[in-house]
Amino acid sequence: MNETVLDARGLNCPLPVLKANRVLRTMQPGERLRILATDRASITDFQVFCRETGHALIAFTDENSVFCFTVKCRTSAPANKPN
């Protein structure tokens, strides 16, 4: 399966998530985006982002302080949350 790679190394919160969101909006349901980041805050940011948007965080690794997230683009529009 093809996957798109976003290199967000050196960017600080919230830029890795914002850039990932921009890329995910152009992707087809089920496609995968791999994000490389160095900001430790991105660990929590991507967990919350995926929970809130319906995308699936399917993998996470930490290799020498380079965090690699694999996100699967949601298959449908997110459910509307009550206010």
SEZAVEX-629470 format. One record per atom (N, C-alpha, C): atom name; x, y, z. Coordinates in nm, 2 decimals, m for minus. Layout:
BEGIN
NODE atome      x      y      z
NODE    CA      X      Y      Z
...
end
This chain:
BEGIN
NODE atome      x      y      z
NODE     N   0.08  m0.12   0.00
NODE    CA   0.00   0.00   0.00
NODE     C   0.09   0.12   0.00
NODE     N   0.06   0.22  m0.08
NODE    CA   0.13   0.35  m0.09
NODE     C   0.10   0.43   0.04
NODE     N   0.20   0.50   0.08
NODE    CA   0.18   0.59   0.19
NODE     C   0.25   0.72   0.16
NODE     N   0.19   0.83   0.20
NODE    CA   0.25   0.96   0.19
NODE     C   0.33   0.99   0.31
NODE     N   0.45   1.06   0.29
NODE    CA   0.53   1.09   0.41
NODE     C   0.54   1.24   0.42
NODE     N   0.52   1.29   0.54
NODE    CA   0.53   1.43   0.58
NODE     C   0.64   1.45   0.67
NODE     N   0.74   1.52   0.64
NODE    CA   0.86   1.55   0.72
NODE     C   0.83   1.68   0.80
NODE     N   0.80   1.66   0.93
NODE    CA   0.77   1.78   1.01
NODE     C   0.88   1.79   1.12
NODE     N   1.00   1.73   1.09
NODE    CA   1.11   1.74   1.19
NODE     C   1.15   1.89   1.20
NODE     N   1.18   1.93   1.33
NODE    CA   1.22   2.06   1.35
NODE     C   1.11   2.16   1.37
NODE     N   0.98   2.12   1.35
NODE    CA   0.87   2.21   1.37
NODE     C   0.81   2.19   1.51
NODE     N   0.77   2.29   1.57
NODE    CA   0.71   2.29   1.70
NODE     C   0.56   2.29   1.70
NODE     N   0.50   2.24   1.81
NODE    CA   0.35   2.24   1.83
NODE     C   0.30   2.38   1.80
NODE     N   0.19   2.39   1.72
NODE    CA   0.10   2.28   1.67
NODE     C   0.13   2.25   1.52
NODE     N   0.24   2.30   1.47
NODE    CA   0.27   2.28   1.32
NODE     C   0.26   2.14   1.27
NODE     N   0.32   2.04   1.34
NODE    CA   0.31   1.90   1.28
NODE     C   0.17   1.86   1.26
NODE     N   0.08   1.88   1.35
NODE    CA  m0.06   1.84   1.34
NODE     C  m0.13   1.92   1.23
NODE     N  m0.10   2.05   1.23
NODE    CA  m0.17   2.14   1.13
NODE     C  m0.13   2.10   0.99
NODE     N   0.00   2.07   0.97
NODE    CA   0.05   2.03   0.84
NODE     C  m0.01   1.89   0.80
NODE     N  m0.02   1.80   0.90
NODE    CA  m0.08   1.67   0.87
NODE     C  m0.22   1.68   0.83
NODE     N  m0.29   1.76   0.90
NODE    CA  m0.44   1.78   0.87
NODE     C  m0.45   1.83   0.73
NODE     N  m0.37   1.93   0.69
NODE    CA  m0.38   1.98   0.55
NODE     C  m0.36   1.87   0.45
NODE     N  m0.26   1.78   0.47
NODE    CA  m0.23   1.67   0.38
NODE     C  m0.35   1.57   0.38
NODE     N  m0.40   1.54   0.50
NODE    CA  m0.51   1.44   0.52
NODE     C  m0.63   1.48   0.44
NODE     N  m0.66   1.61   0.44
NODE    CA  m0.78   1.66   0.37
NODE     C  m0.77   1.63   0.22
NODE     N  m0.65   1.61   0.16
NODE    CA  m0.64   1.58   0.02
NODE     C  m0.64   1.43  m0.01
NODE     N  m0.64   1.35   0.09
NODE    CA  m0.62   1.21   0.07
NODE     C  m0.75   1.14   0.07
NODE     N  m0.75   1.02   0.00
NODE    CA  m0.87   0.94  m0.01
NODE     C  m0.89   0.85   0.12
NODE     N  m1.01   0.82   0.15
NODE    CA  m1.04   0.74   0.27
NODE     C  m0.95   0.61   0.27
NODE     N  m0.89   0.57   0.38
NODE    CA  m0.81   0.45   0.39
NODE     C  m0.67   0.47   0.36
NODE     N  m0.63   0.58   0.29
NODE    CA  m0.49   0.60   0.26
NODE     C  m0.41   0.63   0.39
NODE     N  m0.28   0.61   0.39
NODE    CA  m0.20   0.63   0.51
NODE     C  m0.10   0.75   0.49
NODE     N  m0.09   0.82   0.60
NODE    CA   0.01   0.93   0.60
NODE     C   0.11   0.90   0.72
NODE     N   0.24   0.90   0.68
NODE    CA   0.34   0.88   0.78
NODE     C   0.40   1.02   0.81
NODE     N   0.41   1.05   0.94
NODE    CA   0.46   1.18   0.98
NODE     C   0.58   1.16   1.06
NODE     N   0.69   1.24   1.03
NODE    CA   0.81   1.24   1.11
NODE     C   0.82   1.37   1.18
NODE     N   0.83   1.36   1.31
NODE    CA   0.84   1.48   1.40
NODE     C   0.94   1.47   1.51
NODE     N   0.99   1.58   1.55
NODE    CA   1.09   1.58   1.66
NODE     C   1.03   1.65   1.79
NODE     N   0.92   1.72   1.78
NODE    CA   0.86   1.78   1.90
NODE     C   0.79   1.68   1.98
NODE     N   0.84   1.67   2.11
NODE    CA   0.78   1.57   2.20
NODE     C   0.63   1.59   2.22
NODE     N   0.58   1.71   2.21
NODE    CA   0.44   1.74   2.23
NODE     C   0.36   1.68   2.12
NODE     N   0.42   1.64   2.01
NODE    CA   0.34   1.58   1.90
NODE     C   0.29   1.44   1.94
NODE     N   0.35   1.38   2.04
NODE    CA   0.30   1.25   2.08
NODE     C   0.15   1.26   2.13
NODE     N   0.13   1.35   2.22
NODE    CA  m0.01   1.38   2.27
NODE     C  m0.09   1.44   2.16
NODE     N  m0.03   1.54   2.09
NODE    CA  m0.11   1.61   1.99
NODE     C  m0.17   1.51   1.88
NODE     N  m0.10   1.41   1.84
NODE    CA  m0.15   1.32   1.74
NODE     C  m0.26   1.23   1.79
NODE     N  m0.24   1.19   1.92
NODE    CA  m0.34   1.11   1.98
NODE     C  m0.47   1.18   1.99
NODE     N  m0.47   1.30   2.04
NODE    CA  m0.59   1.39   2.05
NODE     C  m0.65   1.42   1.91
NODE     N  m0.56   1.46   1.82
NODE    CA  m0.61   1.49   1.68
NODE     C  m0.68   1.37   1.62
NODE     N  m0.63   1.25   1.63
NODE    CA  m0.70   1.14   1.57
NODE     C  m0.83   1.11   1.64
NODE     N  m0.83   1.12   1.77
NODE    CA  m0.95   1.09   1.85
NODE     C  m1.06   1.19   1.81
NODE     N  m1.02   1.32   1.79
NODE    CA  m1.12   1.42   1.76
NODE     C  m1.17   1.42   1.62
NODE     N  m1.08   1.38   1.52
NODE    CA  m1.12   1.39   1.38
NODE     C  m1.17   1.26   1.32
NODE     N  m1.14   1.15   1.39
NODE    CA  m1.19   1.02   1.33
NODE     C  m1.08   0.95   1.25
NODE     N  m0.97   1.01   1.23
NODE    CA  m0.86   0.94   1.17
NODE     C  m0.80   0.84   1.26
NODE     N  m0.74   0.73   1.21
NODE    CA  m0.69   0.63   1.30
NODE     C  m0.53   0.64   1.31
NODE     N  m0.49   0.65   1.43
NODE    CA  m0.34   0.64   1.46
NODE     C  m0.31   0.49   1.47
NODE     N  m0.25   0.44   1.36
NODE    CA  m0.23   0.30   1.36
NODE     C  m0.09   0.25   1.40
NODE     N   0.01   0.35   1.41
NODE    CA   0.14   0.31   1.45
NODE     C   0.21   0.43   1.50
NODE     N   0.30   0.41   1.60
NODE    CA   0.39   0.51   1.66
NODE     C   0.52   0.45   1.69
NODE     N   0.63   0.51   1.65
NODE    CA   0.76   0.47   1.70
NODE     C   0.84   0.59   1.74
NODE     N   0.94   0.57   1.82
NODE    CA   1.04   0.67   1.86
NODE     C   1.18   0.61   1.84
NODE     N   1.24   0.67   1.74
NODE    CA   1.38   0.63   1.71
NODE     C   1.47   0.74   1.72
NODE     N   1.55   0.74   1.83
NODE    CA   1.65   0.85   1.85
NODE     C   1.58   0.99   1.85
NODE     N   1.47   1.00   1.92
NODE    CA   1.39   1.12   1.93
NODE     C   1.33   1.17   1.80
NODE     N   1.32   1.09   1.71
NODE    CA   1.24   1.12   1.59
NODE     C   1.12   1.03   1.60
NODE     N   1.00   1.10   1.61
NODE    CA   0.88   1.03   1.63
NODE     C   0.81   1.01   1.50
NODE     N   0.77   0.88   1.47
NODE    CA   0.70   0.85   1.35
NODE     C   0.56   0.80   1.38
NODE     N   0.47   0.87   1.32
NODE    CA   0.33   0.84   1.34
NODE     C   0.27   0.79   1.20
NODE     N   0.19   0.69   1.20
NODE    CA   0.12   0.65   1.08
NODE     C  m0.03   0.66   1.11
NODE     N  m0.09   0.75   1.03
NODE    CA  m0.23   0.78   1.04
NODE     C  m0.30   0.73   0.92
NODE     N  m0.41   0.66   0.94
NODE    CA  m0.50   0.61   0.83
NODE     C  m0.62   0.71   0.82
NODE     N  m0.63   0.77   0.70
NODE    CA  m0.74   0.86   0.67
NODE     C  m0.87   0.80   0.70
NODE     N  m0.96   0.88   0.77
NODE    CA  m1.09   0.83   0.81
NODE     C  m1.17   0.79   0.68
NODE     N  m1.26   0.69   0.70
NODE    CA  m1.33   0.64   0.59
NODE     C  m1.46   0.71   0.57
NODE     N  m1.50   0.80   0.66
NODE    CA  m1.62   0.88   0.65
NODE     C  m1.61   1.01   0.72
NODE     N  m1.70   1.10   0.70
NODE    CA  m1.70   1.23   0.77
NODE     C  m1.71   1.20   0.92
NODE     N  m1.65   1.28   1.00
NODE    CA  m1.66   1.26   1.15
NODE     C  m1.80   1.29   1.19
NODE     N  m1.84   1.22   1.30
NODE    CA  m1.97   1.24   1.35
NODE     C  m1.98   1.38   1.42
NODE     N  m2.09   1.44   1.41
NODE    CA  m2.11   1.57   1.47
NODE     C  m2.12   1.55   1.62
NODE     N  m2.05   1.63   1.69
NODE    CA  m2.05   1.62   1.84
NODE     C  m2.15   1.72   1.89
NODE     N  m2.23   1.69   1.99
NODE    CA  m2.32   1.79   2.05
NODE     C  m2.24   1.89   2.12
NODE     N  m2.29   2.02   2.12
NODE    CA  m2.22   2.13   2.19
NODE     C  m2.24   2.12   2.33
end
